Every structure is written in structure tokens, then in C-alpha cells.
Amino acid sequence: MKNRLLSIGALAALAATLSFAGTTSAESAPNPLRSDAGSFVGILDSLHESILTIVAVPDVSQGPGGKRKRLIGTGVARNETDIVTTASLAFPNGSVRILLGEGVERDATLLGVDRQSNIAVFRLDRPLLHSLHRAPPQSLAVGTWVAVISNISISRPQAALGQVVGRGERIDFPYAGDVLEIDAPSYPGLAGGAVVNEDGEWVALIVGRGMQGPPDAGARVDAPTSPGSPANSVLLAVPVDQVDRIAGDLVEHGSVQRGFLGIRLKRGPAAPGDTLGVRVDGVIPGGPAALAGIRRGDRILAFEGEEVKTPGELILLVSAMRPGDEAELTVLREADILPVKIVVGASVSGPERRNR
């Protein structure tokens, strides 16, 4: 698929072209814009108050020779005071300025950083922002056309048309959650940008770039900051419902609280014919699983009634639970199938915040 980087104003001509092309053949690609293309452009043009320019400056003592190299990126207004962006803009002891347009600048305080999802939250000292309307999570199916919006030009955002080409957990990304793969151009300042649908609803946050499809275990995930990228690379984005949950934990706790069972799982390729659940390879003493009676050699067949076949599936389900939640496991022990109640524990990285 051929994508182009566009200013908001340039979208109108492209929208008309794509709308016309979508009516010439039943075999043509899906039309990325609604039939009323002008209204889509108008929606995008109205997002500039919610897609913000962020200027991050590291602590002078951390740079070689006392030099400070600024990073410029994009952030999205989560509410009237809070901005979500990528962790790459969160320098320890650094400073951050939010550019609101028309010459207005404000200092921001770092509330918390989650390195796993590559998300950080900053706060202004007083309400000035306009948050985006969220789309329902189920609206993001593979094949959906979206616009990726960033803002390093200050005056108005840039937009690139793209398509969701993959969705799921990635082994090259430390975040144990749903990650979207978006086929769209990568350019400087895109990290922290918003992904919106044709109604202008916020559906995801850009957090990195990786290779399309099942990645190799050694593959890297980078911030999408370079103008050139391999032909089969895609933008990686976290869906907005997960962004809100991560940001909420960062605001309240300074870190993200993820569910934890306290078990070691059998990883690697399964033996031929070994497709029954997930084998417990070890139990951490004093952890939730140990307290619930889980043993080494048990096989977890289901979590909260949902069948699990791989360690990744189980990790994803557990990480979505809140510490203190009670869950029911279906466990195979020798020839017996047992229901096991377990109280989910907390897997929490240390807080990383700086109040200025």
C-alpha cells in the first residue's frame, strides 16, 4: 500500500481522489475516507487543540560536556490537564515545555513513566486542554483505515493515512498487552501521536515502530523518529482504552499495576501432541499461585472461563487483572480437572516520576 505524509489542508484533494477511485471498481481497495470527504478533513482540522507539541530537555549534568539536546515530539490531551506521550520524552530530572499554539507555552510536570508500554504522563499546572473523544475498543479491526496525527509544526498537526494490518501481543515489545500494527509513513515527531478513525475519534497512541508480522525474538522496536524506514516496517500503537488504564495508574500510583500469579511457565516450542493448556514449570514461594495451591507440573487450561493454549495468552489475561481481583483457574493435575480460586497479586515496577 502506498501512503503519503500530508498536511491537513492537503487531505482534501486526496480524499476526493480516493472517494472517486472507490466507486470505479468493486475490486478496488477499501475506501479509507467516508463519502463526505470534506467532513473528514474538517474533523482532522479541529484536532489541533488536542494534539500538542512537546519539547523535552534533559538534565544538563547528564549530557556530555554539559550539553543538552532537546527532543521534540507529540502528545495527546487525555483531559483538561494531563498529556500522554512516549517515555522517550521523559528525561529523569529533565524539563518539559508544552507548546499550545499562538505562542502559548506551559511547563509540565512528569507524573509517571511506564517503560513497558513506552507511555508517559505529564500535567499542566492549570486546565487548558481539550481532550479527544474516544472510540470504543472493538472498533479497531484489522483492515480499518485510520489517520495518524502528530504535531511538531506547532501551528497545526500533520496527518498520514494508514491501515491497521495487525493486532495482538508482540514478543519484541515488553508490553504484555494488545498492540496494533499500522501501515503508515514514519517521520520525525510521530512518537506519541494520536491514531483517529474517520469520525475523528481517538483509537490509539503511537508508541514505536517494528517489523510487520510475527517478529523474530531478537528484533528491535524503535521510536518512529526517522524519516526513512524499511519497507515492511509498521507503526506500533496501544489502543486508547489501555492507554487510559496505564495513564490512570501512573497518575494515581506513579507506576502501572499489573496482575501477577507468581508462576514460571513452560516456554519454547511445545512437544508434538502437547497442546493441552499451559504447563506450570515452577511456583514462586509465598506468591498468589502458591497460596492457592498451584503446583509444579499443573496445567492451566482456562483463566476466568477463557481457554488458554500458550504462555502469552495467559500472561495477557493475567496482566489485564487488577491486583486484589479474584480469578478462577481451570487446572489439570494428573487425571483430575480442578477449579482453583486465586487472588491476583501485583507486578509493579518502581515509580519513575519527577515533581518540579
Secondary structure as GFF3:
##gff-version 3
##sequence-region A 1 356
A	DSSP	beta_strand	5	7	.	.	.	ID=ss1
A	DSSP	alpha_helix	11	21	.	.	.	ID=ss2
A	DSSP	alpha_helix	37	45	.	.	.	ID=ss3
A	DSSP	three_ten_helix	46	49	.	.	.	ID=ss4
A	DSSP	beta_strand	51	57	.	.	.	ID=ss5
A	DSSP	three_ten_helix	60	62	.	.	.	ID=ss6
A	DSSP	three_ten_helix	64	66	.	.	.	ID=ss7
A	DSSP	beta_strand	71	77	.	.	.	ID=ss8
A	DSSP	beta_strand	82	86	.	.	.	ID=ss9
A	DSSP	three_ten_helix	87	89	.	.	.	ID=ss10
A	DSSP	beta_strand	95	101	.	.	.	ID=ss11
A	DSSP	beta_strand	104	114	.	.	.	ID=ss12
A	DSSP	beta_strand	119	124	.	.	.	ID=ss13
A	DSSP	three_ten_helix	137	139	.	.	.	ID=ss14
A	DSSP	beta_strand	145	150	.	.	.	ID=ss15
A	DSSP	beta_strand	158	168	.	.	.	ID=ss16
A	DSSP	beta_strand	179	183	.	.	.	ID=ss17
A	DSSP	beta_strand	194	196	.	.	.	ID=ss18
A	DSSP	beta_strand	202	211	.	.	.	ID=ss19
A	DSSP	beta_strand	233	239	.	.	.	ID=ss20
A	DSSP	alpha_helix	240	253	.	.	.	ID=ss21
A	DSSP	beta_strand	257	260	.	.	.	ID=ss22
A	DSSP	beta_strand	263	265	.	.	.	ID=ss23
A	DSSP	beta_strand	278	283	.	.	.	ID=ss24
A	DSSP	alpha_helix	288	292	.	.	.	ID=ss25
A	DSSP	beta_strand	299	303	.	.	.	ID=ss26
A	DSSP	beta_strand	306	307	.	.	.	ID=ss27
A	DSSP	alpha_helix	311	319	.	.	.	ID=ss28
A	DSSP	beta_strand	326	333	.	.	.	ID=ss29
A	DSSP	beta_strand	336	343	.	.	.	ID=ss30
A	DSSP	beta_strand	345	348	.	.	.	ID=ss31
###
